[in-house]
Amino acid sequence: MDENSLFTPFDEITQTRELQMLKTIIPYMPHDSQKQMTLMVHYISLMNSMRMIDCAPALSVAETESMADRRLSMLNALKKYCSKSEQDTIDNLLNIFSVLDNREIYDKAGIFK
């Protein structure tokens, strides 16, 4: 997907080109048909999600990283969907977690005791 896309990794797996096309045409349909088409699109998306869950883990970051690395990756991934204020809050959290993670390393190594 495009780097500027607001699709999440989950969306990239569960959303298809055909679903995007269907979503695009909904506003151009007669009002009476829009509700049915919207429900159909969400049903197809739900079925794609269920198929993904039944297959081998497609979203496996949680299985390959430590808790600290996973937290860092998750917060950095979230930032592209956030406002500037929310990004600043995430940056502050990342700084706090970095200090806490380093403190744990120092404590385990007996440094600064």
The first five atom37 places (N, CA, C, CB, O) and aatype in JSON, in Angstrom:
{
  "aatype": [12, 3, 6, 2, 15, 10, 13, 16, 14, 13, 3, 6, 9, 16, 5, 16, 1, 6, 10, 5, 12, 10, 11, 16, 9, 9, 14, 18, 12, 14, 8, 3, 15, 5, 11, 5, 12, 16, 10, 12, 19, 8, 18, 9, 15, 10, 12, 2, 15, 12, 1, 12, 9, 3, 4, 0, 14, 0, 10, 15, 19, 0, 6, 16, 6, 15, 12, 0, 3, 1, 1, 10, 15, 12, 10, 2, 0, 10, 11, 11, 18, 4, 15, 11, 15, 6, 5, 3, 16, 9, 3, 2, 10, 10, 2, 9, 13, 15, 19, 10, 3, 2, 1, 6, 9, 18, 3, 11, 0, 7, 9, 13, 11],
  "atom_mask": [
    [1, 1, 1, 1, 1],
    [1, 1, 1, 1, 1],
    [1, 1, 1, 1, 1],
    [1, 1, 1, 1, 1],
    [1, 1, 1, 1, 1],
    [1, 1, 1, 1, 1],
    [1, 1, 1, 1, 1],
    [1, 1, 1, 1, 1],
    [1, 1, 1, 1, 1],
    [1, 1, 1, 1, 1],
    [1, 1, 1, 1, 1],
    [1, 1, 1, 1, 1],
    [1, 1, 1, 1, 1],
    [1, 1, 1, 1, 1],
    [1, 1, 1, 1, 1],
    [1, 1, 1, 1, 1],
    [1, 1, 1, 1, 1],
    [1, 1, 1, 1, 1],
    [1, 1, 1, 1, 1],
    [1, 1, 1, 1, 1],
    [1, 1, 1, 1, 1],
    [1, 1, 1, 1, 1],
    [1, 1, 1, 1, 1],
    [1, 1, 1, 1, 1],
    [1, 1, 1, 1, 1],
    [1, 1, 1, 1, 1],
    [1, 1, 1, 1, 1],
    [1, 1, 1, 1, 1],
    [1, 1, 1, 1, 1],
    [1, 1, 1, 1, 1],
    [1, 1, 1, 1, 1],
    [1, 1, 1, 1, 1],
    [1, 1, 1, 1, 1],
    [1, 1, 1, 1, 1],
    [1, 1, 1, 1, 1],
    [1, 1, 1, 1, 1],
    [1, 1, 1, 1, 1],
    [1, 1, 1, 1, 1],
    [1, 1, 1, 1, 1],
    [1, 1, 1, 1, 1],
    [1, 1, 1, 1, 1],
    [1, 1, 1, 1, 1],
    [1, 1, 1, 1, 1],
    [1, 1, 1, 1, 1],
    [1, 1, 1, 1, 1],
    [1, 1, 1, 1, 1],
    [1, 1, 1, 1, 1],
    [1, 1, 1, 1, 1],
    [1, 1, 1, 1, 1],
    [1, 1, 1, 1, 1],
    [1, 1, 1, 1, 1],
    [1, 1, 1, 1, 1],
    [1, 1, 1, 1, 1],
    [1, 1, 1, 1, 1],
    [1, 1, 1, 1, 1],
    [1, 1, 1, 1, 1],
    [1, 1, 1, 1, 1],
    [1, 1, 1, 1, 1],
    [1, 1, 1, 1, 1],
    [1, 1, 1, 1, 1],
    [1, 1, 1, 1, 1],
    [1, 1, 1, 1, 1],
    [1, 1, 1, 1, 1],
    [1, 1, 1, 1, 1],
    [1, 1, 1, 1, 1],
    [1, 1, 1, 1, 1],
    [1, 1, 1, 1, 1],
    [1, 1, 1, 1, 1],
    [1, 1, 1, 1, 1],
    [1, 1, 1, 1, 1],
    [1, 1, 1, 1, 1],
    [1, 1, 1, 1, 1],
    [1, 1, 1, 1, 1],
    [1, 1, 1, 1, 1],
    [1, 1, 1, 1, 1],
    [1, 1, 1, 1, 1],
    [1, 1, 1, 1, 1],
    [1, 1, 1, 1, 1],
    [1, 1, 1, 1, 1],
    [1, 1, 1, 1, 1],
    [1, 1, 1, 1, 1],
    [1, 1, 1, 1, 1],
    [1, 1, 1, 1, 1],
    [1, 1, 1, 1, 1],
    [1, 1, 1, 1, 1],
    [1, 1, 1, 1, 1],
    [1, 1, 1, 1, 1],
    [1, 1, 1, 1, 1],
    [1, 1, 1, 1, 1],
    [1, 1, 1, 1, 1],
    [1, 1, 1, 1, 1],
    [1, 1, 1, 1, 1],
    [1, 1, 1, 1, 1],
    [1, 1, 1, 1, 1],
    [1, 1, 1, 1, 1],
    [1, 1, 1, 1, 1],
    [1, 1, 1, 1, 1],
    [1, 1, 1, 1, 1],
    [1, 1, 1, 1, 1],
    [1, 1, 1, 1, 1],
    [1, 1, 1, 1, 1],
    [1, 1, 1, 1, 1],
    [1, 1, 1, 1, 1],
    [1, 1, 1, 1, 1],
    [1, 1, 1, 1, 1],
    [1, 1, 1, 1, 1],
    [1, 1, 1, 1, 1],
    [1, 1, 1, 1, 1],
    [1, 1, 1, 1, 1],
    [1, 1, 1, 0, 1],
    [1, 1, 1, 1, 1],
    [1, 1, 1, 1, 1],
    [1, 1, 1, 1, 1]
  ],
  "atom_positions": [
    [[0.84, -1.19, 0.0], [0.0, 0.0, 0.0], [0.88, 1.25, 0.0], [-0.95, 0.0, 1.22], [2.06, 1.2, 0.33]],
    [[0.28, 2.34, -0.37], [0.93, 3.64, -0.41], [1.39, 4.06, 0.98], [-0.01, 4.68, -1.01], [0.65, 3.87, 1.95]],
    [[2.58, 4.62, 1.09], [3.1, 5.08, 2.38], [2.19, 6.1, 3.05], [4.49, 5.68, 2.19], [2.12, 6.15, 4.27]],
    [[1.48, 6.91, 2.25], [0.61, 7.94, 2.79], [-0.79, 7.42, 3.11], [0.51, 9.1, 1.83], [-1.64, 8.16, 3.58]],
    [[-1.02, 6.16, 2.85], [-2.32, 5.55, 3.1], [-2.63, 5.54, 4.59], [-2.38, 4.13, 2.53], [-1.73, 5.37, 5.42]],
    [[-3.89, 5.72, 4.91], [-4.3, 5.63, 6.3], [-4.81, 4.23, 6.62], [-5.37, 6.66, 6.62], [-5.46, 4.02, 7.65]],
    [[-4.51, 3.28, 5.75], [-4.86, 1.89, 6.03], [-3.92, 1.34, 7.09], [-4.81, 1.03, 4.73], [-2.71, 1.56, 7.04]],
    [[-4.49, 0.62, 8.03], [-3.68, -0.08, 9.03], [-3.25, -1.41, 8.43], [-4.48, -0.28, 10.36], [-3.78, -1.83, 7.4]],
    [[-2.28, -2.1, 9.06], [-1.93, -3.44, 8.56], [-3.15, -4.37, 8.53], [-0.82, -4.05, 9.44], [-3.27, -5.2, 7.63]],
    [[-4.03, -4.23, 9.5], [-5.25, -5.05, 9.53], [-6.12, -4.75, 8.31], [-6.05, -4.79, 10.82], [-6.64, -5.67, 7.67]],
    [[-6.27, -3.45, 7.98], [-7.05, -3.06, 6.8], [-6.43, -3.62, 5.52], [-7.15, -1.54, 6.71], [-7.14, -4.09, 4.63]],
    [[-5.11, -3.58, 5.46], [-4.44, -4.05, 4.25], [-4.7, -5.53, 4.01], [-2.94, -3.81, 4.35], [-4.71, -5.99, 2.86]],
    [[-4.92, -6.28, 5.08], [-5.2, -7.7, 4.95], [-6.68, -7.96, 4.65], [-4.79, -8.43, 6.2], [-7.0, -8.84, 3.86]],
    [[-7.56, -7.21, 5.29], [-8.99, -7.51, 5.2], [-9.74, -6.72, 4.13], [-9.63, -7.25, 6.52], [-10.81, -7.14, 3.69]],
    [[-9.2, -5.58, 3.7], [-9.88, -4.77, 2.69], [-9.32, -5.1, 1.31], [-9.74, -3.26, 3.0], [-8.11, -5.19, 1.13]],
    [[-10.21, -5.26, 0.37], [-9.77, -5.58, -0.99], [-10.01, -4.39, -1.9], [-10.51, -6.83, -1.52], [-10.71, -3.44, -1.55]],
    [[-9.43, -4.46, -3.04], [-9.64, -3.42, -4.06], [-11.13, -3.35, -4.42], [-8.78, -3.71, -5.33], [-11.68, -2.27, -4.63]],
    [[-11.75, -4.51, -4.5], [-13.18, -4.55, -4.85], [-14.05, -3.88, -3.77], [-13.63, -6.0, -5.06], [-15.01, -3.18, -4.09]],
    [[-13.7, -4.11, -2.51], [-14.44, -3.45, -1.43], [-14.27, -1.93, -1.5], [-13.98, -3.97, -0.06], [-15.22, -1.19, -1.29]],
    [[-13.07, -1.48, -1.8], [-12.83, -0.05, -1.93], [-13.66, 0.53, -3.08], [-11.33, 0.23, -2.16], [-14.17, 1.64, -2.98]],
    [[-13.77, -0.23, -4.15], [-14.58, 0.22, -5.28], [-16.06, 0.31, -4.88], [-14.4, -0.73, -6.49], [-16.74, 1.27, -5.23]],
    [[-16.54, -0.69, -4.16], [-17.93, -0.66, -3.7], [-18.19, 0.53, -2.77], [-18.29, -1.97, -2.99], [-19.21, 1.2, -2.88]],
    [[-17.25, 0.78, -1.86], [-17.4, 1.92, -0.95], [-17.42, 3.24, -1.72], [-16.27, 1.93, 0.08], [-18.12, 4.18, -1.35]],
    [[-16.65, 3.3, -2.77], [-16.56, 4.52, -3.57], [-17.88, 4.83, -4.27], [-15.45, 4.4, -4.6], [-18.25, 6.0, -4.41]],
    [[-18.58, 3.81, -4.71], [-19.81, 4.07, -5.48], [-21.05, 4.3, -4.61], [-20.08, 2.91, -6.41], [-22.08, 4.75, -5.11]],
    [[-20.97, 3.99, -3.32], [-22.16, 4.13, -2.45], [-22.79, 5.52, -2.52], [-21.79, 3.81, -1.01], [-24.01, 5.62, -2.67]],
    [[-22.03, 6.6, -2.42], [-22.66, 7.93, -2.46], [-23.37, 8.23, -3.79], [-21.62, 8.99, -2.21], [-24.23, 9.11, -3.84]],
    [[-23.02, 7.52, -4.85], [-23.6, 7.76, -6.17], [-24.84, 6.91, -6.42], [-22.57, 7.49, -7.24], [-25.5, 7.06, -7.45]],
    [[-25.15, 6.04, -5.49], [-26.31, 5.16, -5.65], [-27.58, 5.87, -5.17], [-26.11, 3.85, -4.87], [-27.51, 6.82, -4.39]],
    [[-28.73, 5.39, -5.65], [-29.99, 5.95, -5.11], [-30.04, 5.74, -3.6], [-31.23, 5.29, -5.8], [-29.55, 4.73, -3.08]],
    [[-30.62, 6.69, -2.93], [-30.67, 6.65, -1.47], [-31.22, 5.33, -0.93], [-31.52, 7.81, -0.95], [-30.72, 4.8, 0.06]],
    [[-32.24, 4.78, -1.59], [-32.86, 3.52, -1.14], [-31.86, 2.36, -1.16], [-34.06, 3.18, -2.02], [-31.99, 1.43, -0.36]],
    [[-30.9, 2.39, -2.05], [-29.95, 1.29, -2.2], [-28.71, 1.44, -1.32], [-29.53, 1.17, -3.64], [-27.99, 0.46, -1.1]],
    [[-28.44, 2.64, -0.84], [-27.21, 2.88, -0.09], [-27.13, 2.04, 1.19], [-27.12, 4.36, 0.27], [-26.07, 1.51, 1.51]],
    [[-28.24, 1.91, 1.9], [-28.23, 1.14, 3.14], [-27.88, -0.32, 2.87], [-29.6, 1.22, 3.85], [-27.04, -0.9, 3.57]],
    [[-28.49, -0.9, 1.87], [-28.22, -2.3, 1.53], [-26.76, -2.49, 1.1], [-29.16, -2.78, 0.42], [-26.11, -3.45, 1.5]],
    [[-26.27, -1.58, 0.29], [-24.89, -1.69, -0.19], [-23.91, -1.52, 0.97], [-24.6, -0.63, -1.28], [-22.91, -2.24, 1.05]],
    [[-24.19, -0.59, 1.87], [-23.34, -0.39, 3.04], [-23.29, -1.64, 3.9], [-23.83, 0.81, 3.86], [-22.22, -2.05, 4.34]],
    [[-24.44, -2.24, 4.13], [-24.48, -3.48, 4.92], [-23.73, -4.6, 4.22], [-25.93, -3.91, 5.17], [-23.03, -5.38, 4.86]],
    [[-23.86, -4.69, 2.9], [-23.15, -5.73, 2.16], [-21.64, -5.53, 2.27], [-23.59, -5.72, 0.67], [-20.9, -6.5, 2.48]],
    [[-21.18, -4.3, 2.14], [-19.74, -4.01, 2.24], [-19.22, -4.41, 3.61], [-19.47, -2.51, 1.98], [-18.15, -5.02, 3.72]],
    [[-19.95, -4.08, 4.66], [-19.51, -4.43, 6.01], [-19.57, -5.94, 6.24], [-20.37, -3.7, 7.05], [-18.74, -6.49, 6.96]],
    [[-20.54, -6.6, 5.66], [-20.62, -8.06, 5.77], [-19.4, -8.71, 5.1], [-21.94, -8.59, 5.12], [-18.78, -9.6, 5.67]],
    [[-19.06, -8.26, 3.91], [-17.89, -8.8, 3.2], [-16.62, -8.54, 4.01], [-17.77, -8.18, 1.78], [-15.76, -9.41, 4.13]],
    [[-16.51, -7.35, 4.56], [-15.34, -7.0, 5.38], [-15.26, -7.91, 6.61], [-15.4, -5.51, 5.8], [-14.19, -8.38, 6.98]],
    [[-16.41, -8.14, 7.24], [-16.45, -9.04, 8.4], [-16.02, -10.46, 8.01], [-17.86, -9.07, 9.01], [-15.26, -11.09, 8.74]],
    [[-16.5, -10.95, 6.88], [-16.13, -12.29, 6.43], [-14.62, -12.36, 6.14], [-16.93, -12.67, 5.17], [-13.98, -13.36, 6.47]],
    [[-14.06, -11.32, 5.54], [-12.61, -11.28, 5.29], [-11.84, -11.3, 6.61], [-12.24, -10.01, 4.48], [-10.81, -11.96, 6.72]],
    [[-12.35, -10.58, 7.61], [-11.7, -10.56, 8.93], [-11.74, -11.94, 9.56], [-12.38, -9.53, 9.86], [-10.74, -12.4, 10.12]],
    [[-12.86, -12.6, 9.48], [-12.99, -13.94, 10.06], [-12.07, -14.93, 9.35], [-14.45, -14.43, 9.98], [-11.47, -15.8, 9.99]],
    [[-11.95, -14.81, 8.02], [-11.03, -15.68, 7.27], [-9.59, -15.44, 7.71], [-11.17, -15.44, 5.76], [-8.82, -16.39, 7.83]],
    [[-9.24, -14.18, 7.93], [-7.89, -13.85, 8.36], [-7.59, -14.48, 9.72], [-7.7, -12.33, 8.41], [-6.5, -15.01, 9.93]],
    [[-8.55, -14.41, 10.63], [-8.35, -14.96, 11.96], [-8.19, -16.48, 11.92], [-9.52, -14.59, 12.87], [-7.42, -17.05, 12.69]],
    [[-8.92, -17.13, 11.01], [-8.85, -18.58, 10.88], [-7.54, -19.06, 10.27], [-10.0, -19.08, 10.05], [-7.13, -20.2, 10.5]],
    [[-6.88, -18.2, 9.51], [-5.62, -18.58, 8.87], [-4.48, -18.41, 9.86], [-5.36, -17.73, 7.6], [-4.68, -17.99, 10.99]],
    [[-3.28, -18.75, 9.4], [-2.08, -18.54, 10.23], [-2.0, -17.07, 10.6], [-0.79, -19.0, 9.48], [-2.44, -16.2, 9.85]],
    [[-1.43, -16.78, 11.77], [-1.38, -15.38, 12.22], [-0.76, -14.46, 11.18], [-0.61, -15.27, 13.52], [0.42, -14.59, 10.85]],
    [[-1.55, -13.55, 10.68], [-1.05, -12.61, 9.67], [-0.45, -11.38, 10.32], [-2.18, -12.21, 8.72], [0.39, -10.7, 9.73]],
    [[-0.9, -11.09, 11.53], [-0.4, -9.93, 12.26], [0.4, -10.45, 13.44], [-1.58, -8.99, 12.72], [-0.14, -10.63, 14.53]],
    [[1.67, -10.69, 13.23], [2.45, -11.44, 14.21], [3.48, -10.63, 14.98], [3.13, -12.55, 13.55], [4.39, -11.2, 15.57]],
    [[3.36, -9.32, 14.98], [4.33, -8.5, 15.71], [4.36, -8.9, 17.18], [3.99, -7.0, 15.56], [5.43, -8.96, 17.79]],
    [[3.2, -9.18, 17.75], [3.11, -9.51, 19.17], [3.89, -10.77, 19.52], [1.66, -9.68, 19.58], [4.3, -10.95, 20.67]],
    [[4.1, -11.63, 18.56], [4.79, -12.88, 18.83], [6.3, -12.79, 18.62], [4.24, -13.96, 17.95], [7.03, -13.69, 19.03]],
    [[6.76, -11.71, 18.0], [8.18, -11.63, 17.66], [8.95, -10.59, 18.44], [8.33, -11.35, 16.21], [10.18, -10.55, 18.35]],
    [[8.27, -9.76, 19.2], [8.96, -8.69, 19.91], [8.74, -8.8, 21.41], [8.49, -7.32, 19.4], [7.76, -9.38, 21.88]],
    [[9.67, -8.23, 22.15], [9.49, -8.14, 23.6], [8.37, -7.14, 23.9], [10.82, -7.71, 24.31], [7.95, -6.39, 23.02]],
    [[7.9, -7.14, 25.13], [6.83, -6.22, 25.52], [7.24, -4.76, 25.3], [6.45, -6.44, 27.0], [6.45, -3.97, 24.78]],
    [[8.45, -4.41, 25.67], [8.93, -3.02, 25.5], [9.02, -2.67, 24.01], [10.3, -2.83, 26.18], [8.61, -1.58, 23.61]],
    [[9.56, -3.58, 23.2], [9.67, -3.32, 21.76], [8.29, -3.24, 21.12], [10.5, -4.42, 21.08], [8.06, -2.4, 20.24]],
    [[7.39, -4.09, 21.55], [6.03, -4.1, 21.01], [5.32, -2.79, 21.35], [5.22, -5.3, 21.58], [4.63, -2.21, 20.51]],
    [[5.5, -2.31, 22.58], [4.91, -1.05, 23.01], [5.45, 0.1, 22.15], [5.19, -0.79, 24.52], [4.68, 0.94, 21.68]],
    [[6.76, 0.14, 21.96], [7.4, 1.17, 21.15], [6.88, 1.13, 19.71], [8.92, 1.0, 21.17], [6.53, 2.17, 19.15]],
    [[6.84, -0.05, 19.13], [6.36, -0.19, 17.74], [4.9, 0.22, 17.61], [6.54, -1.64, 17.27], [4.53, 0.9, 16.66]],
    [[4.08, -0.19, 18.57], [2.65, 0.12, 18.53], [2.42, 1.63, 18.61], [1.92, -0.59, 19.66], [1.66, 2.18, 17.81]],
    [[3.08, 2.29, 19.56], [2.88, 3.73, 19.71], [3.39, 4.5, 18.49], [3.59, 4.23, 20.96], [2.76, 5.46, 18.05]],
    [[4.52, 4.08, 17.94], [5.02, 4.73, 16.72], [4.09, 4.5, 15.54], [6.42, 4.22, 16.38], [3.91, 5.4, 14.72]],
    [[3.49, 3.32, 15.44], [2.54, 3.04, 14.37], [1.27, 3.87, 14.52], [2.19, 1.55, 14.34], [0.7, 4.31, 13.52]],
    [[0.84, 4.1, 15.75], [-0.37, 4.88, 16.0], [-0.21, 6.35, 15.62], [-0.75, 4.78, 17.45], [-1.18, 7.01, 15.23]],
    [[1.01, 6.86, 15.73], [1.25, 8.3, 15.54], [0.77, 8.81, 14.19], [2.72, 8.6, 15.69], [0.32, 9.95, 14.09]],
    [[0.85, 8.0, 13.14], [0.47, 8.52, 11.82], [-1.03, 8.75, 11.68], [0.94, 7.57, 10.74], [-1.47, 9.38, 10.73]],
    [[-1.82, 8.25, 12.62], [-3.27, 8.45, 12.6], [-3.71, 9.54, 13.59], [-3.99, 7.14, 12.94], [-4.9, 9.82, 13.72]],
    [[-2.76, 10.14, 14.25], [-3.06, 11.09, 15.34], [-2.89, 12.54, 14.91], [-2.17, 10.81, 16.54], [-2.19, 12.85, 13.95]],
    [[-3.57, 13.4, 15.66], [-3.38, 14.84, 15.49], [-2.01, 15.21, 16.05], [-4.52, 15.65, 16.19], [-1.36, 14.39, 16.7]],
    [[-1.57, 16.44, 15.81], [-0.29, 16.91, 16.32], [-0.24, 16.83, 17.84], [-0.02, 18.36, 15.86], [0.77, 16.42, 18.41]],
    [[-1.32, 17.21, 18.49], [-1.39, 17.16, 19.96], [-1.27, 15.71, 20.46], [-2.71, 17.79, 20.45], [-0.57, 15.43, 21.43]],
    [[-1.96, 14.82, 19.8], [-1.9, 13.4, 20.19], [-0.5, 12.83, 19.93], [-2.96, 12.57, 19.42], [0.0, 12.03, 20.72]],
    [[0.12, 13.24, 18.83], [1.49, 12.8, 18.54], [2.45, 13.27, 19.63], [1.95, 13.32, 17.16], [3.35, 12.54, 20.04]],
    [[2.26, 14.49, 20.08], [3.1, 15.02, 21.16], [2.91, 14.2, 22.44], [2.78, 16.52, 21.42], [3.87, 13.91, 23.15]],
    [[1.68, 13.84, 22.73], [1.4, 13.0, 23.91], [2.09, 11.65, 23.78], [-0.11, 12.81, 24.1], [2.67, 11.15, 24.74]],
    [[2.01, 11.06, 22.6], [2.68, 9.77, 22.38], [4.19, 9.92, 22.53], [2.33, 9.21, 20.98], [4.84, 9.06, 23.12]],
    [[4.75, 11.0, 22.0], [6.19, 11.24, 22.16], [6.56, 11.34, 23.64], [6.61, 12.52, 21.41], [7.59, 10.81, 24.06]],
    [[5.72, 12.02, 24.42], [5.98, 12.12, 25.86], [5.93, 10.74, 26.52], [4.96, 13.06, 26.53], [6.76, 10.42, 27.36]],
    [[4.95, 9.94, 26.14], [4.85, 8.58, 26.67], [6.09, 7.76, 26.3], [3.58, 7.88, 26.15], [6.63, 7.03, 27.13]],
    [[6.52, 7.89, 25.06], [7.71, 7.15, 24.62], [8.94, 7.55, 25.43], [7.97, 7.4, 23.12], [9.75, 6.7, 25.79]],
    [[9.06, 8.84, 25.73], [10.18, 9.3, 26.55], [10.1, 8.72, 27.97], [10.2, 10.83, 26.61], [11.11, 8.3, 28.53]],
    [[8.9, 8.71, 28.53], [8.71, 8.15, 29.88], [9.06, 6.67, 29.88], [7.25, 8.36, 30.36], [9.78, 6.19, 30.76]],
    [[8.53, 5.94, 28.89], [8.81, 4.5, 28.83], [10.3, 4.24, 28.64], [8.03, 3.86, 27.69], [10.84, 3.28, 29.19]],
    [[10.96, 5.09, 27.86], [12.39, 4.92, 27.65], [13.16, 5.08, 28.97], [12.91, 5.94, 26.61], [14.07, 4.3, 29.26]],
    [[12.78, 6.08, 29.75], [13.42, 6.29, 31.05], [13.16, 5.09, 31.97], [12.9, 7.6, 31.71], [14.07, 4.59, 32.62]],
    [[11.91, 4.63, 32.0], [11.57, 3.5, 32.87], [12.27, 2.22, 32.42], [10.05, 3.28, 32.87], [12.76, 1.45, 33.26]],
    [[12.33, 1.99, 31.11], [13.01, 0.79, 30.6], [14.49, 0.84, 30.93], [12.81, 0.66, 29.08], [15.08, -0.18, 31.3]],
    [[15.11, 2.02, 30.8], [16.54, 2.16, 31.13], [16.76, 1.97, 32.62], [17.06, 3.54, 30.68], [17.77, 1.39, 33.03]],
    [[15.83, 2.46, 33.43], [15.95, 2.29, 34.88], [15.94, 0.8, 35.24], [14.81, 3.03, 35.61], [16.71, 0.36, 36.09]],
    [[15.06, 0.04, 34.59], [15.01, -1.41, 34.84], [16.33, -2.07, 34.46], [13.85, -2.05, 34.07], [16.82, -2.95, 35.16]],
    [[16.9, -1.64, 33.34], [18.19, -2.21, 32.9], [19.26, -1.88, 33.92], [18.6, -1.67, 31.49], [20.06, -2.74, 34.29]],
    [[19.29, -0.62, 34.39], [20.28, -0.2, 35.37], [20.1, -0.97, 36.69], [20.2, 1.31, 35.6], [21.07, -1.38, 37.31]],
    [[18.84, -1.14, 37.11], [18.57, -1.87, 38.35], [19.06, -3.32, 38.27], [17.06, -1.83, 38.66], [19.64, -3.84, 39.21]],
    [[18.81, -3.95, 37.13], [19.22, -5.34, 36.95], [20.75, -5.46, 36.94], [18.63, -5.92, 35.64], [21.31, -6.44, 37.42]],
    [[21.41, -4.44, 36.39], [22.86, -4.46, 36.29], [23.53, -3.95, 37.57], [23.32, -3.62, 35.11], [24.75, -4.05, 37.71]],
    [[22.73, -3.42, 38.51], [23.29, -2.92, 39.76], [23.94, -1.56, 39.63], [0.0, 0.0, 0.0], [24.7, -1.14, 40.5]],
    [[23.63, -0.85, 38.53], [24.2, 0.48, 38.31], [23.35, 1.49, 39.07], [24.25, 0.82, 36.78], [22.13, 1.36, 39.14]],
    [[23.98, 2.5, 39.64], [23.34, 3.58, 40.38], [22.66, 3.1, 41.65], [22.33, 4.26, 39.52], [21.66, 3.68, 42.08]],
    [[23.2, 2.06, 42.27], [22.63, 1.6, 43.55], [23.5, 2.04, 44.67], [22.46, 0.08, 43.59], [23.2, 1.76, 45.83]]
  ]
}
